[in-house]
Amino acid sequence: MSRSLTWPVAILLLYLVVAASTGVSVFTLLWGTGVVAFGLFLTAVVLAVISTLRSGPAPVEWPDAKVGVATVKKVLSTTELKDGRRLVNVNVRVEPADGSGSFDSTFTRRVPQASVAGIEPGLQFPAMYRPDRREKIKIARGDKQQKAQRFFDHVRVRDGMVQVLELQAAQAGVLTDADVLSIDRTDRVLGGFPVYDVGLRIHRVGATPYEHRKSMPLSSFEHGLLAATPSVRVKYLPENPQAVAVAIENRQEELT
């Protein structure tokens, strides 16, 4: 899904991503290396939650950790904390980057109340785990982060959630604003999420705006955020304006 980290690359997200392993902010833009600048550009889809998951102090490093991609299967419990945030306990399925068999695990995180709805089945993020204690995972950080991000990008491209050109736009594109002209649901489904045909009018400095249509698999949370805003921030490649990465911002959380 936000939420802002400092900028070694963009997480979660949306990217994620997302500074490299400490704070995060309200958006969700996922960049190629996984750090979030002002959100997490997830290219085709921007998860408005991953950056929230990354927020807070950096976790204790696991020197022997391996990396993979975690997919949310089910929210097991949500507990209200004294500071108003929620402690969310989630059941996830982890695909290891080393090609070994996938396994079930749990992920626990404190998140703002406004972001709880975004932790839905199908949400993915770069993860790290200890080979001898797979019952618990964390969001990949430290020296594990870039390797986990590369595998995350590979999985997203492999599964059709993101195109290579979109990753390139997220990493090296020109930042600008785009008007949201239309959001039409299609008959397609990717990663368990319905695919929407999103019409955008992209503004360019010193040039005429142009219209662009983009297929985006969106969770109900992401769709709600996109439908509630008249404009979004995007990145595009000047040499190929059809390569566009979209950032979906959780404006509600930005105010809390």
C-alpha positions as a Markdown table, in Angstrom:
| # | Residue | x | y | z |
|---|---|---|---|---|
| 1 | Met | 0.0 | 0.0 | 0.0 |
| 2 | Ser | 2.1 | 5.0 | 3.4 |
| 3 | Arg | 4.7 | 6.8 | 5.3 |
| 4 | Ser | 8.0 | 8.1 | 4.0 |
| 5 | Leu | 11.5 | 7.0 | 4.3 |
| 6 | Thr | 14.6 | 8.7 | 3.1 |
| 7 | Trp | 16.0 | 8.1 | -0.3 |
| 8 | Pro | 18.4 | 5.3 | -1.3 |
| 9 | Val | 15.8 | 4.1 | -3.6 |
| 10 | Ala | 12.3 | 4.2 | -2.9 |
| 11 | Ile | 7.9 | -0.3 | 0.8 |
| 12 | Leu | 5.9 | -1.7 | 1.1 |
| 13 | Leu | 4.7 | -1.0 | -1.1 |
| 14 | Leu | 3.4 | 1.2 | -3.0 |
| 15 | Tyr | 7.8 | 1.4 | -3.3 |
| 16 | Leu | 7.6 | 0.1 | -0.4 |
| 17 | Val | 8.3 | 1.3 | -1.3 |
| 18 | Val | 10.6 | 3.4 | 1.4 |
| 19 | Ala | 17.4 | 6.1 | 4.9 |
| 20 | Ala | 17.3 | 2.7 | 3.9 |
| 21 | Ser | 16.0 | 0.8 | 6.9 |
| 22 | Thr | 14.6 | 3.2 | 9.4 |
| 23 | Gly | 11.6 | 5.5 | 9.2 |
| 24 | Val | 8.8 | 5.5 | 6.7 |
| 25 | Ser | 6.0 | 7.9 | 5.8 |
| 26 | Val | 2.5 | 8.0 | 4.4 |
| 27 | Phe | 2.7 | 7.0 | 0.8 |
| 28 | Thr | 3.6 | 3.9 | -1.0 |
| 29 | Leu | 6.0 | 3.9 | -3.9 |
| 30 | Leu | 8.2 | 0.9 | -4.4 |
| 31 | Trp | 11.5 | 1.5 | -6.1 |
| 32 | Gly | 13.9 | -1.0 | -7.5 |
| 33 | Thr | 16.1 | -1.3 | -4.4 |
| 34 | Gly | 13.3 | -1.1 | -1.9 |
| 35 | Val | 13.7 | 2.1 | 0.0 |
| 36 | Val | 10.9 | 4.6 | 0.0 |
| 37 | Ala | 11.4 | 8.3 | -0.6 |
| 38 | Phe | 7.9 | 9.7 | -0.2 |
| 39 | Gly | 6.0 | 6.6 | -0.5 |
| 40 | Leu | 6.4 | 3.3 | -2.3 |
| 41 | Phe | 6.1 | 3.2 | -6.1 |
| 42 | Leu | 4.9 | -0.3 | -6.8 |
| 43 | Thr | 4.9 | 0.6 | -10.4 |
| 44 | Ala | 1.7 | -0.9 | -11.8 |
| 45 | Val | 0.1 | -1.1 | -8.4 |
| 46 | Val | 1.2 | 1.0 | -5.5 |
| 47 | Leu | 0.5 | -0.7 | -2.2 |
| 48 | Ala | -0.7 | 2.0 | 0.2 |
| 49 | Val | 0.3 | -0.2 | 3.1 |
| 50 | Ile | 3.9 | -1.4 | 2.8 |
| 51 | Ser | 5.4 | 1.8 | 3.8 |
| 52 | Thr | 3.2 | 1.8 | 6.9 |
| 53 | Leu | 4.5 | -1.7 | 7.7 |
| 54 | Arg | 8.0 | -0.3 | 7.4 |
| 55 | Ser | 7.4 | 2.6 | 9.8 |
| 56 | Gly | 8.8 | 2.6 | 13.3 |
| 57 | Pro | 12.3 | 1.8 | 14.6 |
| 58 | Ala | 14.4 | -0.6 | 12.5 |
| 59 | Pro | 14.0 | -4.2 | 13.8 |
| 60 | Val | 16.9 | -6.1 | 15.3 |
| 61 | Glu | 19.1 | -7.5 | 12.5 |
| 62 | Trp | 19.2 | -11.3 | 11.9 |
| 63 | Pro | 22.7 | -12.0 | 10.6 |
| 64 | Asp | 21.8 | -15.4 | 9.3 |
| 65 | Ala | 18.5 | -14.4 | 7.8 |
| 66 | Lys | 17.4 | -15.5 | 4.3 |
| 67 | Val | 15.1 | -13.5 | 2.1 |
| 68 | Gly | 11.9 | -14.1 | 0.2 |
| 69 | Val | 8.5 | -12.7 | -0.7 |
| 70 | Ala | 5.7 | -12.8 | 1.9 |
| 71 | Thr | 2.0 | -12.9 | 0.8 |
| 72 | Val | -0.7 | -12.1 | 3.4 |
| 73 | Lys | -3.1 | -15.0 | 3.7 |
| 74 | Lys | -5.2 | -13.9 | 6.7 |
| 75 | Val | -5.3 | -11.3 | 9.5 |
| 76 | Leu | -5.3 | -13.4 | 12.7 |
| 77 | Ser | -5.9 | -10.6 | 15.2 |
| 78 | Thr | -5.9 | -6.8 | 15.7 |
| 79 | Thr | -5.3 | -5.3 | 19.1 |
| 80 | Glu | -5.8 | -1.6 | 19.9 |
| 81 | Leu | -2.8 | -0.1 | 21.7 |
| 82 | Lys | -2.6 | 2.8 | 24.1 |
| 83 | Asp | -1.2 | 5.2 | 21.5 |
| 84 | Gly | -4.1 | 4.6 | 19.2 |
| 85 | Arg | -2.2 | 2.3 | 16.8 |
| 86 | Arg | -3.1 | -1.3 | 16.2 |
| 87 | Leu | -1.0 | -4.4 | 16.7 |
| 88 | Val | -1.8 | -6.6 | 13.8 |
| 89 | Asn | -0.9 | -10.3 | 13.7 |
| 90 | Val | -0.9 | -11.8 | 10.2 |
| 91 | Asn | -0.6 | -15.3 | 8.7 |
| 92 | Val | 1.6 | -15.2 | 5.6 |
| 93 | Arg | 3.0 | -17.5 | 2.9 |
| 94 | Val | 6.7 | -17.1 | 2.2 |
| 95 | Glu | 8.4 | -17.9 | -1.1 |
| 96 | Pro | 12.1 | -18.1 | -0.4 |
| 97 | Ala | 14.5 | -16.5 | -2.9 |
| 98 | Asp | 16.8 | -19.6 | -2.8 |
| 99 | Gly | 14.1 | -21.7 | -4.5 |
| 100 | Ser | 13.4 | -23.9 | -1.5 |
| 101 | Gly | 9.8 | -24.8 | -0.7 |
| 102 | Ser | 7.3 | -22.1 | 0.4 |
| 103 | Phe | 6.2 | -22.1 | 4.0 |
| 104 | Asp | 3.6 | -20.6 | 6.3 |
| 105 | Ser | 4.7 | -18.0 | 8.9 |
| 106 | Thr | 3.4 | -15.1 | 11.0 |
| 107 | Phe | 4.1 | -11.4 | 10.8 |
| 108 | Thr | 3.4 | -8.9 | 13.6 |
| 109 | Arg | 3.5 | -5.1 | 13.3 |
| 110 | Arg | 2.2 | -1.9 | 14.9 |
| 111 | Val | 0.4 | 0.2 | 12.3 |
| 112 | Pro | -1.8 | 3.3 | 12.3 |
| 113 | Gln | -5.5 | 2.6 | 12.7 |
| 114 | Ala | -6.2 | 4.0 | 9.2 |
| 115 | Ser | -4.0 | 1.4 | 7.6 |
| 116 | Val | -5.4 | -1.7 | 9.1 |
| 117 | Ala | -7.9 | -2.1 | 6.2 |
| 118 | Gly | -5.1 | -2.2 | 3.7 |
| 119 | Ile | -3.6 | -5.4 | 5.2 |
| 120 | Glu | -5.6 | -7.7 | 3.0 |
| 121 | Pro | -5.1 | -11.2 | 1.6 |
| 122 | Gly | -2.8 | -10.9 | -1.4 |
| 123 | Leu | -0.6 | -8.1 | -0.1 |
| 124 | Gln | 3.0 | -8.9 | -0.8 |
| 125 | Phe | 6.3 | -7.5 | 0.7 |
| 126 | Pro | 10.0 | -8.3 | 0.7 |
| 127 | Ala | 10.7 | -10.4 | 3.8 |
| 128 | Met | 13.5 | -12.0 | 5.8 |
| 129 | Tyr | 13.4 | -15.1 | 8.0 |
| 130 | Arg | 15.7 | -17.2 | 10.0 |
| 131 | Pro | 16.2 | -20.7 | 8.5 |
| 132 | Asp | 15.9 | -22.5 | 11.8 |
| 133 | Arg | 13.0 | -20.4 | 13.1 |
| 134 | Arg | 10.5 | -19.9 | 10.3 |
| 135 | Glu | 7.5 | -19.3 | 12.5 |
| 136 | Lys | 8.2 | -15.5 | 12.4 |
| 137 | Ile | 9.3 | -13.1 | 9.7 |
| 138 | Lys | 10.2 | -9.5 | 9.3 |
| 139 | Ile | 10.3 | -6.9 | 6.5 |
| 140 | Ala | 13.7 | -7.2 | 5.0 |
| 141 | Arg | 16.1 | -4.6 | 6.3 |
| 142 | Gly | 19.8 | -3.8 | 6.5 |
| 143 | Asp | 22.1 | -5.8 | 4.2 |
| 144 | Lys | 19.1 | -8.1 | 3.4 |
| 145 | Gln | 17.0 | -5.4 | 1.9 |
| 146 | Gln | 18.4 | -5.1 | -1.6 |
| 147 | Lys | 18.5 | -8.8 | -2.2 |
| 148 | Ala | 14.9 | -9.1 | -1.0 |
| 149 | Gln | 13.8 | -6.2 | -3.2 |
| 150 | Arg | 15.4 | -7.7 | -6.3 |
| 151 | Phe | 13.6 | -11.0 | -5.7 |
| 152 | Phe | 10.3 | -9.1 | -4.9 |
| 153 | Asp | 10.6 | -7.3 | -8.2 |
| 154 | His | 11.3 | -10.6 | -10.0 |
| 155 | Val | 8.2 | -12.2 | -8.5 |
| 156 | Arg | 6.0 | -9.2 | -9.4 |
| 157 | Val | 7.1 | -9.3 | -13.0 |
| 158 | Arg | 6.9 | -13.1 | -13.2 |
| 159 | Asp | 3.3 | -13.0 | -11.9 |
| 160 | Gly | 2.3 | -10.2 | -14.2 |
| 161 | Met | 1.6 | -7.7 | -11.5 |
| 162 | Val | 4.2 | -5.3 | -12.8 |
| 163 | Gln | 5.9 | -4.7 | -16.2 |
| 164 | Val | 9.7 | -4.2 | -16.5 |
| 165 | Leu | 9.2 | -0.8 | -18.1 |
| 166 | Glu | 7.1 | 0.2 | -15.0 |
| 167 | Leu | 9.9 | -0.7 | -12.7 |
| 168 | Gln | 12.3 | 1.4 | -14.9 |
| 169 | Ala | 9.9 | 4.3 | -14.6 |
| 170 | Ala | 9.7 | 3.9 | -10.8 |
| 171 | Gln | 13.5 | 3.9 | -10.6 |
| 172 | Ala | 14.6 | 6.5 | -13.1 |
| 173 | Gly | 11.4 | 8.3 | -14.4 |
| 174 | Val | 10.4 | 12.0 | -14.1 |
| 175 | Leu | 8.2 | 12.8 | -11.2 |
| 176 | Thr | 5.0 | 14.7 | -12.0 |
| 177 | Asp | 1.2 | 14.8 | -11.3 |
| 178 | Ala | -1.6 | 13.1 | -13.2 |
| 179 | Asp | -5.4 | 13.7 | -13.2 |
| 180 | Val | -7.5 | 10.6 | -12.6 |
| 181 | Leu | -10.0 | 10.6 | -15.5 |
| 182 | Ser | -11.6 | 7.2 | -15.0 |
| 183 | Ile | -11.4 | 3.9 | -13.1 |
| 184 | Asp | -13.2 | 1.0 | -14.8 |
| 185 | Arg | -13.2 | -2.5 | -13.5 |
| 186 | Thr | -12.4 | -5.2 | -16.1 |
| 187 | Asp | -13.1 | -9.0 | -16.1 |
| 188 | Arg | -9.4 | -9.8 | -15.4 |
| 189 | Val | -8.0 | -10.9 | -12.0 |
| 190 | Leu | -4.3 | -10.9 | -11.0 |
| 191 | Gly | -2.9 | -12.1 | -7.7 |
| 192 | Gly | -6.4 | -12.4 | -6.4 |
| 193 | Phe | -7.1 | -8.7 | -7.1 |
| 194 | Pro | -9.5 | -7.3 | -9.8 |
| 195 | Val | -7.8 | -5.4 | -12.6 |
| 196 | Tyr | -8.9 | -1.9 | -13.3 |
| 197 | Asp | -8.5 | 0.2 | -16.5 |
| 198 | Val | -7.3 | 3.6 | -15.1 |
| 199 | Gly | -7.4 | 6.7 | -17.3 |
| 200 | Leu | -4.8 | 9.4 | -16.5 |
| 201 | Arg | -3.9 | 12.8 | -17.9 |
| 202 | Ile | -0.2 | 13.2 | -17.2 |
| 203 | His | 1.2 | 16.7 | -16.8 |
| 204 | Arg | 4.7 | 17.4 | -18.1 |
| 205 | Val | 6.8 | 20.5 | -17.4 |
| 206 | Gly | 7.2 | 22.6 | -20.5 |
| 207 | Ala | 5.1 | 20.2 | -22.6 |
| 208 | Thr | 1.5 | 19.4 | -23.4 |
| 209 | Pro | -0.3 | 17.0 | -21.0 |
| 210 | Tyr | -1.0 | 13.6 | -22.5 |
| 211 | Glu | -3.5 | 10.9 | -21.7 |
| 212 | His | -2.5 | 7.4 | -20.7 |
| 213 | Arg | -4.5 | 4.2 | -19.9 |
| 214 | Lys | -3.1 | 1.8 | -17.4 |
| 215 | Ser | -4.1 | -1.7 | -16.2 |
| 216 | Met | -3.8 | -1.9 | -12.4 |
| 217 | Pro | -4.7 | -4.8 | -10.2 |
| 218 | Leu | -6.1 | -3.1 | -7.0 |
| 219 | Ser | -7.2 | -4.3 | -3.6 |
| 220 | Ser | -10.4 | -2.9 | -2.3 |
| 221 | Phe | -8.3 | -0.6 | 0.0 |
| 222 | Glu | -6.2 | 0.7 | -3.0 |
| 223 | His | -9.2 | 1.1 | -5.1 |
| 224 | Gly | -10.9 | 3.2 | -2.4 |
| 225 | Leu | -7.8 | 5.4 | -2.1 |
| 226 | Leu | -7.6 | 5.9 | -5.8 |
| 227 | Ala | -11.3 | 6.7 | -6.2 |
| 228 | Ala | -11.1 | 9.3 | -3.5 |
| 229 | Thr | -8.5 | 11.5 | -5.1 |
| 230 | Pro | -8.7 | 13.6 | -8.3 |
| 231 | Ser | -5.0 | 13.3 | -8.9 |
| 232 | Val | -2.0 | 11.1 | -8.2 |
| 233 | Arg | 1.8 | 11.4 | -8.4 |
| 234 | Val | 3.4 | 9.4 | -11.2 |
| 235 | Lys | 6.8 | 8.8 | -12.7 |
| 236 | Tyr | 7.2 | 8.4 | -16.5 |
| 237 | Leu | 10.1 | 7.8 | -18.9 |
| 238 | Pro | 10.6 | 10.8 | -21.2 |
| 239 | Glu | 11.9 | 8.5 | -24.0 |
| 240 | Asn | 8.8 | 6.2 | -23.5 |
| 241 | Pro | 5.8 | 8.1 | -22.0 |
| 242 | Gln | 3.8 | 4.9 | -21.9 |
| 243 | Ala | 6.1 | 3.6 | -19.2 |
| 244 | Val | 4.3 | 5.0 | -16.1 |
| 245 | Ala | 4.5 | 4.2 | -12.4 |
| 246 | Val | 1.7 | 5.4 | -10.2 |
| 247 | Ala | 1.7 | 6.3 | -6.5 |
| 248 | Ile | -1.5 | 5.8 | -4.5 |
| 249 | Glu | -1.4 | 7.9 | -1.3 |
| 250 | Asn | -3.2 | 7.3 | 1.9 |
| 251 | Arg | -4.3 | 10.9 | 2.5 |
| 252 | Gln | -6.3 | 9.9 | 5.6 |
| 253 | Glu | -3.2 | 8.5 | 7.3 |
| 254 | Glu | -1.3 | 11.6 | 6.3 |
| 255 | Leu | -3.6 | 13.6 | 8.5 |
| 256 | Thr | -3.5 | 11.3 | 11.6 |
